[in-house]
Amino acid sequence: MPQIFIVDDSISVRKALEITFKRHALTSHSAVSGEEALEALLNESTSFDLLMVDVIMPGMSGLELCSTLRQQERFQSMPVILMSGNVDDEIRMQARDAGANAVLRKPFSQDELIPMVEGLLPGRAESTAPEAAASQPQTVAPKPEATPTPTPAAVPEGSAGEPTPAPLPSAAAVAERPLGDAQRLIARYQSDPRAESLAMLDASHRLLGHQGRPLDPKLLSFAAYFVNTARVVGHQFMAESLQVITLRYQQREIVLHVHADFTLVVVTRSESEAGKLLN
């Protein structure tokens, strides 16, 4: 059975990956830092078939770990996937220079993760040239972009000057997708005086539309991460499908309505500060 080594300082990321791999008959081990991973790889007799490493960690980064391993003959052919919340041309170039085979953008879904892992594992890879994979790290995305400029439908990376999201889909557009309960949910919050912002993401967590006060793009990225993690927990431990995630703070709530075809992100204020903020 293939052995995958996960290196990430986030316990939630490690656990989510471990659970997902187990469901696909893949064995995984984990380390919380680049230093711990390097010591394990150098000193233990266990061999790994693939390495998944977070780019940004305290101490040794994922790039440094990958570069260090590539200097040793025994690790030169081991597939390495780097994970990062921000994937741009600079990260891709750094990953290529470090010797990584691929770059995976966080947050990611199992539909993005598993094909990449399966494609790099020895004996499971499809008929692709290893030299090409090593020389040009690939980036998993639901629909590869022709240019690095984000489209209005993509979840923004948080940089300035990006396009303003389109309005929320109309009832007709929603019906065409089809997204079932989406329009009823939207109408419900549009009539709620506490609602401050609405944002709809598609099944791949790309932004479809927005209404009300703009949401920080990083918040949308974290929302997608929460959905992916909660889905894994639901399937693994609850044997039930995820429907709603609620994050409650002092003055606001973030509610994530999860559907197979979309996620509706809603930010509401407390009663004392409520107003018709969507209008």
N, C-alpha and C positions, 0 to 999 in steps of 0.2 A: 504493500500500500504506500502511495507517495507520501513523503514527509515534507511538510511546509513549516518554515521557521518564520514567525511573526515578531517583528521588533517595533514596538511603539510604546511611548510613555503613558498613553491613555488606556486605562483598564477597560473602559467601555468599548473602545475599538478592538482591543485584543479579544475580549469575550465575544463580541459580535462576529468577528472573523472565525474564531474557534467553533462557534455554534454552526455557522454557515458551512464551514468546511466539513464538519462532522456529518451534516445532512447530505453531503455529496460524496461520502465515503473517502474523505481526505483526512489524514492525521496531521495535527499541527502541534507545535511547541511554541513558546513565546519567551521574550525577554523584554525588560522595561527600558533598556538603554543600549546604545551602540557598544559601549564598553563591555556590558554583560554578554551581549551577543558575540562579540569578537572573542572573548575568553571562552565561551562555550564552543564556538566553531573551531578554535585552535586546539582546545584541550580535550574535548570529548570525542569518543570514537564514533558516535552517531553521525551518520551522513544525512544531509538534507537534499531534497530534490528541487527546492525553490525557496527563495528568500524574499519576504515582503517587509519593507523598511519604511518607516515614516521619515520624511525629509528633515523636519525640524524637531529636534529633541534636545533636552539639556545635555551638555557635554558633547560627545561625538555625534555629529549629524548623520543622517542616512547617506548623504553624498560621500562623507568621509569614510564611513564604514564600507560602502561599495568600492570606493577607490582603493582602500587598504586591502580588501580581499582580492581584487583583481591583480594585485602585485604578486600574488602567490599562485603557483601553477595549479594546485589542487582546487582552487576556487574560480579559475578563469572561465570554466564552462558552465558554472552553476547559474541558472536563470535568476535574475534579480528584478523585482518590481518595486519601484519607489512610489510612495503615497504622499500626496500633498493637497492641501486645501486651495492652493493657488498654483495653477498650471499655465504658464505662459512660455514664450519663446526662450526666455532666459533659463527657466527651470528645465526645459527640454534640452537645451544646449549643455547645461551643467550635468544633467543625467547622462547624456551621451558621453561627455568627457569622463565621467566617473565609471563608465562601463555598464550602466544599467540597461536592461532589455526593454523596459516599459515604464511608463509613468501613469499612475491611476489617480484621478482627481477625487478628493473627498468633498462631500459625502458621496458614496457610491451605492448602487443597488446590487443585489446578488446577480441580476441579469447582466450587469456590467462586469462584475468581479469574476464569476465562474468561467465565462468564455476566455477571458484573458489568461487566467491560471491554467485552464485546460490546454490552451494553445501553447504554453511554455513548458509544461511538464513533459519530461522525457517519455516517449512512447504514446503520449496523448496528443501531441502537437499535430496540427493539420499540415498539409504540404506547403509550408512556407520556408523560405531560406533563412537559416540561423544567422548568416552573415548580415542580412538586411535588418533583422530584428536587433542585432547587437549594435549596428552602426547608427541606426536611427530609432531611438526609443519611441514607442507608440503611446498615444494617449487615448484612454477609453472615453468615449462620449457617445450618447445615443445617436447623434447624427454628426459626423465629423464636419467641421466647418471648413469652407473653402479658403477663408482668410482668418487671421487672428482677431479681426474686428467682431465683437459680439453682435448678434442680431437681437432685435427686440424680444424674440421668443426665448432667448437664453437667460438663465439666471445670472445676473451681473456679478463680476468679481470684486466690485467695490471701488473701482477707480473712477476718477472724475471724467466727465465728458461722455458718459455712456448714454445711449438713447433712452428717452422717457418711455416707460412701459405703456402698452396700449390699454384702453379701457377694458373693463371686464367683458367677457363675451356676451353677446345678446342672447335672448332666449332662442332665436332661430339658430344661431351659431352653435350654441350648446347642444341643441337637439340634433344637429348634423354630426356631431363628433362620434357617437352619442355619449353624453355624460350623465344621463339619468336624472339624479337628484340635485345636480349642480344649481340649476336655476332656482329651485325652491329654497335652497340654502342661501343663495345670494339675496333673494327677495326677503327672506327672514331677517337677515342682518341689515339690509338697507332700511328696514322699518324699525330697527332697534336703536334708540337714542344713545345707547352706550357704545355702539360700534364706531371705531376710529379709522380702521383700515381693513381692506379686503385685498387679498392677492390669490390668484388661482395659478397653480402649477400643474403641468401635465404629468403623465405617468413616469416620465424621465426627469421630473423635478425642474423643468424649464418653465420660465414665467410666461403665462398666457395672457394675463391682464391684471390690472390693479385699479382700485378705487379708494378714495380718501387720502389720508396723509401717507406720503411715501414711506416705505419700509426699508431699513438698512439692508443692502444686498447680503451682508453677512448673516443677518437674521434669517433670511430665506435659505441660505446654505445650511445653517444649523437646524432649521425646521426639517429640511430634507434628511439630514442625518438622524434626527429624532425619529422620523417616520421609519427609516430603514432599520434602525436598532429595535424599535418597538415591534415592528413586524416580525423580526427574528424571534424576539421573546414570546410573542403571541403564538407563533407556529410551534416553537420548541417546548414551551412550558404550559401554555394555556390551551393548546389545540383549538384556538379560535382566531378568527381574522380580526385585524385591527380596524377600529372605527373612528375613535376620537382620542386625541391627546390634548390635555389641558395643562398649561403652565400658569400658575397663579402667583402674582407679585403683590406689592402693597397697593398700587393704584391701577394696575392693569392685569388683564388675562390674555394669554395667547392660546387660541383654540385651533387645533389642526383637525379638520374633517377629512378623513382618509377614504378614498374610493379607489377601485381598481384602475380607473382612468384619470383621476385627478386628485389633487389635495387642495383644499381651500384653507388658506391661512387667515385667521381673523384676530385682530387686536381690539379689545374692548377696554373702556375705562370704568372706574367705579361709579356708582350712582351719583355721588356728590359732584363729580366732574363731568357728568355726561352732557352731551349736546348732539345736535344733528350734524356730526362731523363728516358724514359721508356725502352730504348735500352741499 
